[in-house]
């Protein structure tokens, strides 16, 4: 894996990104210490990121229980007729 400094990345961004686009992975260094790895995306998958199913998590945790009041109703009661 090749290395490039942050300074070179700043000054030659287009050239560095072209290398990555062509499939090369690069270690990005600051004071000779690797701080990041820049690599091309994985093209094998659909390109979609798996997202958590929050609705299912809520249902698993709380079941079919429903709050007796909505947030809006609670705020209106707290604030009254301001």
ChimeraX attribute file (.defattr): number of C-alpha atoms within 10 A of each C-alpha:
attribute: neighborCount
match mode: 1-to-1
recipient: residues
	/A:1	7
	/A:2	9
	/A:3	14
	/A:4	17
	/A:5	18
	/A:6	19
	/A:7	12
	/A:8	13
	/A:9	15
	/A:10	10
	/A:11	11
	/A:12	11
	/A:13	12
	/A:14	11
	/A:15	12
	/A:16	18
	/A:17	18
	/A:18	11
	/A:19	14
	/A:20	16
	/A:21	13
	/A:22	10
	/A:23	13
	/A:24	15
	/A:25	18
	/A:26	21
	/A:27	17
	/A:28	20
	/A:29	18
	/A:30	12
	/A:31	8
	/A:32	11
	/A:33	10
	/A:34	15
	/A:35	12
	/A:36	12
	/A:37	14
	/A:38	15
	/A:39	16
	/A:40	14
	/A:41	11
	/A:42	9
	/A:43	7
	/A:44	6
	/A:45	8
	/A:46	7
	/A:47	9
	/A:48	6
	/A:49	7
	/A:50	6
	/A:51	6
	/A:52	8
	/A:53	8
	/A:54	9
	/A:55	9
	/A:56	11
	/A:57	11
	/A:58	12
	/A:59	11
	/A:60	10
	/A:61	10
	/A:62	10
	/A:63	10
	/A:64	9
	/A:65	9
	/A:66	8
	/A:67	7
	/A:68	7
	/A:69	8
	/A:70	9
	/A:71	9
	/A:72	9
	/A:73	10
	/A:74	11
	/A:75	10
	/A:76	11
	/A:77	9
	/A:78	9
	/A:79	8
	/A:80	8
	/A:81	6
	/A:82	4
